[in-house]
Amino acid sequence: MTVSTPRDAQDAAPRRKRWRRAALWTVAALVVLEVLLNVALNVGVVQAIMRRGTDRVVLGWERAWWLWPVGRLHLRDFTLTKQDPDLWWKVEVEALSARISLTSLLSNHVDVQGIDGHGARFQLEPSSAPEEPPSKPGAHPWEIELKDVTLHEVRVLDFSRVRFAGALDVTGSLHLTSRERLLVDLPSVRVAQGFLEVDGKQVARLETLSARALLDAPFREGQGYDLSEALGGQVQAKVDLFPLDWLNEQLGASAPISLRGGAGRVDLDVRMKKSALEAGSKVDAQGAELDLRAGPLRARAPWSLQASLEPERPEGPSGQLQVTFAPVRVSGPGGNGVEVPEVALFVLARRRAGGRGFDLEPDLRVAKSQPLDLRVINPWLEQTLEIDSGHVTVRSEERPKGSKARGSLNLRMDTDLVSGSMGKNKVLLRAEVEVDARHLSTDLTQLGLSGTTLRLSKVSSNGPVPIRAWSGVFALPRASLSLSPTVLSARFASHLTDTQPLVALLTTSKGLPSFLTSLLNIREVEVTGQVRIDERGLQVRELKAKGQGFSLEGHLDLVRGDITGALLTTIGAVTGAVELRPGRNDLHLVEPTKWFTGQTPPPFR
């Protein structure tokens, strides 16, 4: 008897074979695709495709593997580089894993999620790249979107000359649309410990740091990414400052100023919105004794700094800053010195209309110093005036206790009666100097003193023509004090009540010519010129004086009471020229203007 197999059973076997073959072919195809994908990842195909479609954005890695589509992409030595006309930056990660969408690449979109990286570095430097050509009409820009990023052990943040070295953890995201917008959101940045470096030298240790930041920068055609209102966030940190000696290299070997010491601690809480400081920001810092050397002078003082920004108020400042040095010990080349109990700079900040920037109201307060023996400046001044006795005190404008700052930056120096010698002549005087610190120069080779006022009183001299109780006020619209060597240069303007000092300069004997005796009776005289005082004496150039029926111009040098130079003087209808020589003066009444014109003044030393 024959038993036949049912038709369904006969068809099932081939179907099973076909399914097995299909499954095998599918698995084989997936294996081949997996191999091809991993080969493409490791031979630079993917990087090349993206490089062609992005403006100066380069993604790269040394090794990669990916069990697609269920596994995560693993990269070794990952880099992301971007170059703009002004800046070049690069992110490097030693090991990185993430989930990435292949299909998004077909629409010029890099979509990477769940990034987990270890051992990262960030580097930013100025760039000199040419301007980017405009995008082709209708071109679809590439987008790079990195979501849920976690980077552990970010070891280096290198901003060209400033560098962080340590270990910090970062979480955040990045969204870059080529030539449209750059968005970086960092909800958490934490540092357990690290160091700040400037030009390769450690300057501070970060004890702790926590921060959040948001950078939202639109692209401006022809300008690049606009950072003017792009940054927001908050930084809280505790920082140990190392001694400030490292600043000397920044100043340069030829700088007359040098710093030593000043190590301290800083606690800060800085908040920003649209690249502007926000209310609640504050800084509290203090340091050990700072040793400042400027030319022949040396100043030492502990320091402190407090700054805060408060919520907006209808009246009153938005913020305030106070920098204090107390006590300040100042000494000269001979070791003699003076102590100032406290020097404090207060700055009130009022936010401008529209919320962009601040108007600042500074106020300098200097407690009255102990008297300083003025003989300490004889090594510099003795060729002009050798001081025998006298003292000076330094202070700021006095105001009642508890009074508010009034925008004053005036520093005053007052002397008692100073006794000195100009050659064989004895001189007595009192001096008061008022310095407007708002005009202090930032040039490290000299100290700008423009706006300074010098008041002389009770000036007396026993020269051939004595000076008795004379006084005068000299305004210095332009003035500077070079520190190494010490040189005072100034343009001055003065209103003199009488001409006693001019007569004293013009004469070497009591028997004045009749032409000059009229000078003794001239009052209310305007005097201008340029002066230079250094260790070799005093020089005056472009000297001009004008009064009722009187004018004078010329130049002169003064060294230990000896005067050389030339003057052209007009009194009434009479004009004469005076040749100044050590020991005697010659009077020229015949063609005096012609003679004077031929006396070219020597340049300043």
C-alpha positions as CSV (number, residue, x, y, z in Angstrom):
1,M,0.0,0.0,0.0
2,T,1.4,3.5,-0.9
3,V,1.1,6.4,1.5
4,S,1.2,9.8,-0.2
5,T,2.6,13.0,1.6
6,P,0.1,15.8,1.8
7,R,0.7,18.7,-0.5
8,D,1.0,21.2,2.5
9,A,3.7,19.1,4.0
10,Q,5.5,18.9,0.6
11,D,5.4,22.8,0.3
12,A,6.5,23.5,4.0
13,A,10.0,22.2,3.6
14,P,10.9,24.4,0.7
15,R,9.4,27.4,2.4
16,R,11.4,26.7,5.6
17,K,14.5,26.5,3.4
18,R,13.6,29.8,1.7
19,W,13.1,31.5,5.1
20,R,16.4,30.2,6.3
21,R,18.1,31.3,3.2
22,A,16.4,34.7,3.5
23,A,17.4,35.0,7.1
24,L,21.0,34.0,6.3
25,W,21.1,36.5,3.5
26,T,19.7,39.2,5.8
27,V,22.3,38.4,8.5
28,A,25.0,38.3,5.8
29,A,23.8,41.7,4.5
30,L,23.8,43.1,8.0
31,V,27.3,41.7,8.6
32,V,28.5,43.2,5.3
33,L,26.8,46.5,6.1
34,E,28.3,46.4,9.6
35,V,31.7,45.8,8.2
36,L,31.4,48.4,5.5
37,L,30.1,50.9,8.1
38,N,32.9,50.3,10.4
39,V,35.4,50.4,7.6
40,A,33.9,53.7,6.5
41,L,34.2,55.1,10.0
42,N,37.8,54.1,10.2
43,V,39.2,55.1,6.8
44,G,37.9,58.7,6.8
45,V,34.9,58.4,4.5
46,V,32.4,59.8,6.9
47,Q,34.7,62.7,7.9
48,A,35.3,63.5,4.3
49,I,31.6,63.7,3.5
50,M,30.9,66.0,6.4
51,R,33.9,68.2,5.7
52,R,32.6,68.9,2.2
53,G,29.2,70.0,3.6
54,T,30.2,72.2,6.5
55,D,31.9,75.6,6.7
56,R,35.3,75.1,8.5
57,V,33.8,72.5,10.9
58,V,35.8,69.3,11.0
59,L,34.8,66.1,12.9
60,G,37.5,63.4,13.2
61,W,38.6,60.4,15.2
62,E,41.4,57.8,15.2
63,R,39.4,54.6,15.7
64,A,35.7,53.8,15.8
65,W,33.4,50.8,16.1
66,W,29.6,50.5,16.1
67,L,27.3,47.5,16.5
68,W,24.6,49.1,14.3
69,P,21.7,49.6,14.7
70,V,21.2,48.5,18.4
71,G,24.6,49.4,19.9
72,R,26.4,52.7,20.6
73,L,29.0,54.3,18.5
74,H,32.5,54.2,20.2
75,L,35.2,56.6,19.2
76,R,38.8,57.0,20.3
77,D,40.7,60.3,20.1
78,F,37.6,62.2,18.9
79,T,38.1,65.8,17.7
80,L,35.7,68.7,16.7
81,T,37.4,71.7,15.1
82,K,35.9,75.0,14.0
83,Q,37.7,77.9,12.4
84,D,36.2,81.4,12.0
85,P,37.9,84.5,10.6
86,D,38.8,85.6,14.1
87,L,38.9,82.4,16.2
88,W,40.0,78.8,15.9
89,W,38.8,76.2,18.5
90,K,39.1,72.5,19.0
91,V,37.6,69.9,21.3
92,E,39.5,66.6,21.9
93,V,38.1,63.6,23.8
94,E,40.2,60.5,24.4
95,A,37.2,58.0,24.6
96,L,33.6,58.7,23.6
97,S,30.5,56.7,23.1
98,A,27.1,57.9,21.8
99,R,23.9,57.1,19.9
100,I,23.9,58.5,16.4
101,S,21.3,58.6,13.6
102,L,22.6,57.5,10.2
103,T,19.4,58.6,8.4
104,S,19.8,62.1,9.6
105,L,23.1,62.4,7.7
106,L,21.1,62.2,4.5
107,S,19.6,65.6,5.3
108,N,22.8,67.2,6.3
109,H,22.1,66.7,10.0
110,V,24.5,65.3,12.5
111,D,22.2,64.0,15.3
112,V,24.2,62.5,18.3
113,Q,22.6,61.7,21.6
114,G,23.7,60.3,25.0
115,I,27.3,61.3,24.6
116,D,29.6,60.0,27.3
117,G,33.2,61.1,27.1
118,H,36.4,60.7,29.2
119,G,39.6,62.7,29.1
120,A,38.8,65.9,27.2
121,R,40.7,69.0,26.2
122,F,39.5,72.4,24.8
123,Q,41.7,74.8,22.9
124,L,40.9,78.3,21.6
125,E,43.3,80.6,19.7
126,P,43.1,83.7,17.6
127,S,42.7,83.0,13.9
128,S,43.8,84.8,10.7
129,A,41.6,82.8,8.4
130,P,40.2,84.6,5.3
131,E,36.5,85.6,5.3
132,E,34.1,82.7,4.5
133,P,32.6,82.9,1.0
134,P,28.8,83.3,1.0
135,S,26.7,80.2,0.9
136,K,25.4,79.1,-2.5
137,P,21.8,80.1,-3.1
138,G,19.4,77.3,-2.0
139,A,22.2,75.4,-0.2
140,H,20.9,73.5,2.8
141,P,23.3,74.2,5.7
142,W,24.6,71.4,7.9
143,E,23.4,71.0,11.4
144,I,25.4,69.5,14.2
145,E,23.3,68.6,17.3
146,L,24.9,67.0,20.3
147,K,22.4,66.1,23.0
148,D,22.8,64.9,26.6
149,V,26.5,65.3,26.6
150,T,28.5,64.2,29.7
151,L,32.3,64.8,29.7
152,H,34.3,63.4,32.6
153,E,37.9,64.5,33.4
154,V,38.1,67.5,31.2
155,R,41.8,68.1,31.8
156,V,42.7,71.2,29.9
157,L,40.9,74.4,28.8
158,D,43.4,76.3,26.8
159,F,42.5,79.9,25.8
160,S,45.8,80.7,24.1
161,R,47.7,82.5,26.9
162,V,45.3,81.5,29.7
163,R,44.9,77.8,30.6
164,F,43.1,75.6,33.1
165,A,44.7,72.3,34.0
166,G,43.0,69.9,36.3
167,A,39.8,67.8,36.1
168,L,36.3,69.1,35.6
169,D,33.0,67.4,34.7
170,V,30.6,69.0,32.2
171,T,27.1,68.1,31.1
172,G,25.3,69.9,28.3
173,S,24.4,70.1,24.7
174,L,25.5,71.8,21.4
175,H,23.5,72.8,18.4
176,L,25.4,74.4,15.5
177,T,23.6,75.4,12.3
178,S,26.3,76.4,9.8
179,R,26.3,80.1,9.2
180,E,23.0,80.5,11.2
181,R,23.4,79.9,14.9
182,L,25.6,78.4,17.6
183,L,23.9,77.2,20.8
184,V,25.8,75.7,23.7
185,D,23.9,74.8,26.9
186,L,26.0,73.7,29.9
187,P,23.7,73.2,32.9
188,S,26.5,71.8,35.0
189,V,30.3,72.5,35.1
190,R,32.1,71.3,38.3
191,V,35.7,71.4,39.3
192,A,37.0,69.5,42.3
193,Q,40.5,71.0,41.9
194,G,42.6,72.6,39.2
195,F,45.1,75.3,38.4
196,L,45.0,78.4,36.3
197,E,48.1,79.2,34.2
198,V,49.1,82.3,32.4
199,D,51.8,81.9,29.7
200,G,52.7,78.5,31.2
201,K,53.0,79.7,34.9
202,Q,50.6,78.7,37.6
203,V,48.9,81.8,39.0
204,A,46.0,80.3,41.1
205,R,44.5,77.1,42.4
206,L,40.7,76.4,42.0
207,E,39.7,74.9,45.3
208,T,36.1,74.4,44.0
209,L,34.1,75.7,41.0
210,S,30.5,75.1,39.9
211,A,28.9,76.8,37.0
212,R,26.2,76.8,34.4
213,A,26.3,78.6,31.1
214,L,24.3,79.3,28.0
215,L,25.8,80.6,24.8
216,D,23.3,81.5,22.1
217,A,25.1,83.3,19.2
218,P,23.4,84.2,15.9
219,F,25.5,84.4,12.8
220,R,25.8,87.9,11.3
221,E,26.8,88.0,7.6
222,G,30.2,89.5,7.3
223,Q,30.7,89.5,11.1
224,G,30.6,85.9,12.2
225,Y,28.9,84.7,15.3
226,D,27.6,87.6,17.3
227,L,28.7,87.3,21.0
228,S,27.6,90.7,22.1
229,E,24.5,89.4,23.9
230,A,25.2,85.7,23.6
231,L,26.4,84.6,27.1
232,G,24.5,83.9,30.2
233,G,24.9,81.8,33.3
234,Q,26.5,81.7,36.8
235,V,29.9,80.8,38.2
236,Q,30.7,80.2,41.9
237,A,34.2,79.5,42.9
238,K,36.8,79.5,45.7
239,V,40.3,80.4,44.4
240,D,43.7,80.5,46.1
241,L,45.8,83.2,44.4
242,F,49.6,82.5,44.2
243,P,52.1,85.4,44.7
244,L,51.7,88.0,42.0
245,D,55.4,87.8,40.9
246,W,54.2,86.4,37.6
247,L,52.9,89.8,36.6
248,N,56.4,91.1,36.1
249,E,56.9,89.0,33.0
250,Q,53.7,90.5,31.6
251,L,55.0,94.0,32.3
252,G,58.3,93.3,30.5
253,A,61.9,93.4,31.6
254,S,62.2,97.2,31.0
255,A,59.1,98.1,33.1
256,P,59.9,100.5,36.0
257,I,57.3,98.7,38.1
258,S,57.7,95.3,39.7
259,L,55.5,93.3,42.1
260,R,56.2,90.7,44.8
261,G,54.0,88.8,47.1
262,G,50.3,89.5,47.5
263,A,49.1,85.8,47.6
264,G,45.5,85.6,48.7
265,R,42.0,84.0,48.4
266,V,39.0,84.9,46.2
267,D,35.4,83.9,46.7
268,L,33.2,84.8,43.8
269,D,29.6,84.4,42.5
270,V,29.3,85.9,39.1
271,R,25.9,85.9,37.2
272,M,25.4,87.0,33.6
273,K,22.5,87.5,31.2
274,K,22.9,88.5,27.6
275,S,26.6,89.1,28.3
276,A,25.8,91.6,31.0
277,L,26.4,91.3,34.7
278,E,23.3,90.4,36.7
279,A,22.1,91.3,40.2
280,G,23.5,89.0,42.9
281,S,27.0,88.9,41.5
282,K,29.7,89.4,44.2
283,V,33.4,89.0,44.7
284,D,35.2,88.9,48.0
285,A,39.0,88.8,48.0
286,Q,41.9,89.5,50.4
287,G,45.6,89.0,50.2
288,A,48.9,89.1,52.0
289,E,51.4,92.0,51.8
290,L,51.9,93.2,48.3
291,D,55.4,94.7,47.6
292,L,55.3,97.3,44.7
293,R,58.5,98.9,43.5
294,A,58.2,101.9,41.2
295,G,61.5,103.6,40.3
296,P,63.2,104.7,43.5
297,L,60.0,104.1,45.6
298,R,58.8,101.0,47.4
299,A,55.3,100.5,48.7
300,R,54.1,97.5,50.8
301,A,50.6,96.8,52.0
302,P,48.1,93.9,52.5
303,W,45.1,94.2,50.2
304,S,41.4,93.4,50.0
305,L,38.6,93.7,47.4
306,Q,34.8,93.6,47.7
307,A,32.4,94.0,44.8
308,S,28.7,93.4,44.5
309,L,25.8,94.1,42.2
310,E,22.4,94.7,43.7
311,P,18.9,94.7,42.1
312,E,17.8,97.8,40.3
313,R,16.5,100.6,42.5
314,P,14.8,103.9,41.5
315,E,17.6,105.8,43.3
316,G,21.0,104.7,44.3
317,P,23.8,102.7,42.6
318,S,23.4,99.3,41.1
319,G,26.7,98.0,42.3
320,Q,29.8,99.0,44.3
321,L,33.4,98.0,44.4
322,Q,36.0,98.7,47.2
323,V,39.7,98.1,46.9
324,T,41.6,98.7,50.1
325,F,45.3,98.7,51.0
326,A,46.0,99.0,54.8
327,P,48.4,100.0,56.2
328,V,50.6,101.2,53.3
329,R,54.3,101.6,54.0
330,V,56.2,103.8,51.5
331,S,60.0,104.1,51.5
332,G,62.6,105.8,49.4
333,P,66.0,104.8,48.1
334,G,67.6,105.7,51.5
335,G,65.3,103.5,53.5
336,N,63.4,106.5,55.0
337,G,59.7,106.0,54.8
338,V,56.2,106.9,55.8
339,E,53.1,104.9,56.7
340,V,49.6,105.7,55.4
341,P,47.0,104.1,57.6
342,E,44.7,103.3,54.7
343,V,44.3,103.8,50.9
344,A,40.8,102.9,49.6
345,L,39.2,103.2,46.2
346,F,35.4,103.1,46.1
347,V,33.5,102.8,42.8
348,L,29.7,103.1,42.6
349,A,28.2,101.7,39.4
350,R,24.9,102.9,37.9
351,R,23.4,100.9,35.0
352,R,22.8,103.0,31.9
353,A,19.5,103.3,30.3
354,G,18.7,100.2,28.3
355,G,20.7,98.0,30.6
356,R,24.0,98.0,28.6
357,G,27.0,99.0,30.6
358,F,27.5,101.1,33.7
359,D,28.3,104.7,34.6
360,L,31.1,104.7,37.2
361,E,31.5,107.1,40.1
362,P,35.0,106.6,41.7
363,D,36.0,108.0,45.0
364,L,39.6,107.8,46.4
365,R,40.1,108.0,50.2
366,V,43.6,108.3,51.6
367,A,44.0,108.6,55.4
368,K,46.4,111.3,56.4
369,S,49.9,109.8,56.4
370,Q,52.7,110.3,58.9
371,P,55.1,113.1,58.0
372,L,57.7,112.1,55.4
373,D,61.2,113.8,55.6
374,L,61.6,115.5,52.2
375,R,65.3,115.0,52.2
376,V,64.7,111.5,50.8
377,I,64.2,113.2,47.4
378,N,67.5,115.0,47.4
379,P,69.3,112.4,45.2
380,W,66.8,113.4,42.5
381,L,66.1,117.1,43.2
382,E,69.4,118.4,44.7
383,Q,70.6,120.0,41.4
384,T,67.5,122.1,41.4
385,L,66.7,122.6,45.1
386,E,68.6,120.9,47.8
387,I,66.3,120.4,50.8
388,D,67.8,121.1,54.3
389,S,64.6,120.4,56.2
390,G,60.9,119.9,55.7
391,H,58.2,117.2,55.7
392,V,55.2,116.3,53.6
393,T,52.0,114.5,54.4
394,V,49.7,112.7,51.9
395,R,45.9,112.5,52.2
396,S,42.7,112.7,50.1
397,E,40.0,115.3,50.4
398,E,38.7,115.2,53.9
399,R,34.9,114.6,54.4
400,P,32.7,113.9,57.4
401,K,32.5,110.3,58.5
402,G,29.7,108.4,57.0
403,S,29.3,110.7,54.0
404,K,28.8,109.1,50.6
405,A,31.3,109.0,47.8
406,R,31.1,112.2,45.6
407,G,33.1,111.0,42.6
408,S,36.3,112.5,44.0
409,L,39.7,111.2,42.9
410,N,41.9,114.0,44.3
411,L,45.1,113.2,46.2
412,R,46.7,116.0,48.2
413,M,50.3,116.4,49.4
414,D,51.0,119.3,51.8
415,T,54.4,120.4,53.3
416,D,55.3,122.3,56.3
417,L,57.8,125.1,55.9
418,V,60.6,123.7,53.7
419,S,64.1,125.1,53.9
420,G,66.6,124.5,51.1
421,S,69.3,125.9,48.9
422,M,69.5,126.9,45.2
423,G,73.3,127.3,44.8
424,K,74.3,130.0,47.3
425,N,70.8,131.3,47.8
426,K,68.6,130.1,50.7
427,V,65.0,129.4,49.9
428,L,61.9,128.9,52.2
429,L,58.5,127.8,50.9
430,R,55.4,125.8,51.6
431,A,53.9,123.6,48.8
432,E,50.6,121.9,48.2
433,V,50.1,119.5,45.3
434,E,46.7,118.3,44.3
435,V,46.6,115.3,41.9
436,D,43.5,114.4,39.9
437,A,43.8,110.6,39.8
438,R,41.2,110.3,37.0
439,H,43.9,111.4,34.6
440,L,46.6,109.0,35.9
441,S,48.2,107.3,32.9
442,T,48.1,103.6,32.3
443,D,51.5,103.7,30.5
444,L,53.8,101.5,32.7
445,T,56.9,103.6,31.7
446,Q,55.5,106.7,33.3
447,L,52.8,108.0,35.7
448,G,50.5,110.5,34.0
449,L,49.8,113.5,36.3
450,S,47.7,115.7,33.9
451,G,45.3,117.9,35.8
452,T,47.7,118.4,38.7
453,T,47.8,121.7,40.6
454,L,50.8,123.1,42.4
455,R,50.4,125.9,45.0
456,L,53.4,127.6,46.4
457,S,53.1,130.0,49.4
458,K,55.4,131.9,51.8
459,V,58.2,131.7,49.2
460,S,61.2,133.7,50.3
461,S,64.8,133.9,49.1
462,N,67.9,135.9,50.1
463,G,69.3,136.3,46.5
464,P,70.6,139.6,45.0
465,V,66.9,140.6,44.6
466,P,65.2,139.0,47.6
467,I,61.8,137.4,47.4
468,R,59.5,138.0,50.3
469,A,56.3,136.0,51.1
470,W,55.5,135.3,47.4
471,S,52.7,132.9,46.4
472,G,51.6,131.4,43.1
473,V,49.4,128.7,41.6
474,F,50.5,126.5,38.8
475,A,48.2,124.3,36.7
476,L,49.7,121.4,34.9
477,P,47.3,120.5,32.0
478,R,49.8,117.9,30.8
479,A,52.3,116.2,33.1
480,S,54.1,112.9,33.6
481,L,56.5,111.3,36.0
482,S,58.9,108.8,34.5
483,L,60.1,106.4,37.1
484,S,63.3,104.9,35.7
485,P,65.1,107.3,35.5
486,T,63.0,109.7,37.6
487,V,62.0,112.6,35.3
488,L,59.1,115.1,35.8
489,S,57.9,116.6,32.5
490,A,55.0,119.1,32.4
491,R,53.3,121.9,30.5
492,F,52.3,124.6,33.0
493,A,50.1,127.6,33.2
494,S,50.0,130.1,36.0
495,H,48.5,133.4,37.1
496,L,51.0,135.3,39.2
497,T,50.1,138.1,41.5
498,D,53.5,139.8,40.8
499,T,56.8,139.1,39.1
500,Q,59.2,138.6,42.0
501,P,60.4,135.2,40.8
502,L,61.1,136.5,37.3
503,V,63.2,139.4,38.6
504,A,65.2,137.0,40.8
505,L,65.9,134.8,37.8
506,L,67.0,137.8,35.6
507,T,69.4,139.3,38.0
508,T,72.7,138.4,39.6
509,S,73.3,141.7,41.4
510,K,71.3,144.3,43.3
511,G,72.1,147.0,40.8
512,L,69.4,146.3,38.2
513,P,69.5,148.2,34.9
514,S,66.7,150.7,34.6
515,F,65.1,148.6,31.9
516,L,64.6,145.7,34.4
517,T,63.7,147.6,37.5
518,S,60.2,148.2,36.1
519,L,59.6,144.4,36.6
520,L,59.4,145.0,40.3
521,N,56.1,146.8,39.9
522,I,54.2,144.5,37.5
523,R,51.3,142.6,38.9
524,E,48.7,140.1,37.5
525,V,50.9,138.2,35.1
526,E,50.0,135.0,33.0
527,V,52.9,132.6,32.6
528,T,53.0,129.4,30.5
529,G,55.7,127.0,29.4
530,Q,57.2,123.5,29.5
531,V,59.4,122.3,32.4
532,R,61.5,119.2,32.9
533,I,63.1,118.3,36.2
534,D,65.6,115.4,36.5
535,E,68.6,114.6,38.6
536,R,70.7,117.0,36.5
537,G,68.6,120.0,37.1
538,L,65.7,122.0,35.8
539,Q,64.9,123.0,32.2
540,V,62.2,125.5,31.0
541,R,61.2,125.8,27.4
542,E,58.6,127.8,25.5
543,L,58.5,130.2,28.5
544,K,56.0,133.0,27.9
545,A,54.7,135.7,30.3
546,K,52.2,138.4,29.6
547,G,50.9,141.3,31.8
548,Q,49.8,144.9,31.6
549,G,52.3,146.5,29.3
550,F,54.7,143.5,29.7
551,S,55.6,140.4,27.7
552,L,58.5,137.9,28.0
553,E,59.5,134.8,26.2
554,G,62.5,132.5,26.3
555,H,64.2,129.4,27.7
556,L,66.5,128.7,30.7
557,D,68.3,125.9,32.5
558,L,68.9,125.9,36.3
559,V,71.6,123.8,38.0
560,R,72.5,124.5,41.6
561,G,71.5,128.1,41.4
562,D,73.4,128.7,38.1
563,I,71.2,129.9,35.3
564,T,71.8,129.8,31.5
565,G,69.5,130.7,28.8
566,A,68.0,133.6,26.8
567,L,65.0,135.9,27.3
568,L,63.3,138.5,25.2
569,T,61.4,141.1,27.3
570,T,59.1,144.0,26.4
571,I,58.2,146.6,29.0
572,G,56.0,149.4,27.6
573,A,57.7,150.6,24.4
574,V,61.1,149.2,25.2
575,T,62.2,145.7,24.2
576,G,65.4,144.1,25.3
577,A,67.1,140.6,25.4
578,V,68.9,139.1,28.3
579,E,71.6,136.5,28.0
580,L,71.7,134.4,31.1
581,R,75.1,133.0,32.1
582,P,76.4,131.6,35.4
583,G,77.7,134.6,37.5
584,R,76.4,137.4,35.1
585,N,73.7,138.4,32.7
586,D,74.2,140.4,29.5
587,L,71.6,142.9,28.3
588,H,71.1,143.4,24.5
589,L,69.1,146.5,23.6
590,V,70.3,146.8,19.9
591,E,68.2,144.6,17.7
592,P,67.2,142.4,20.6
593,T,64.6,140.5,18.6
594,K,67.2,139.5,16.0
595,W,69.7,138.5,18.6
596,F,67.1,136.4,20.5
597,T,65.9,134.7,17.3
598,G,69.4,133.4,16.8
599,Q,69.5,131.8,20.2
600,T,68.1,128.3,19.5
601,P,67.1,126.6,22.7
602,P,68.8,123.2,23.3
603,P,66.4,120.3,23.3
604,F,65.3,118.6,26.6
605,R,67.8,116.1,27.8
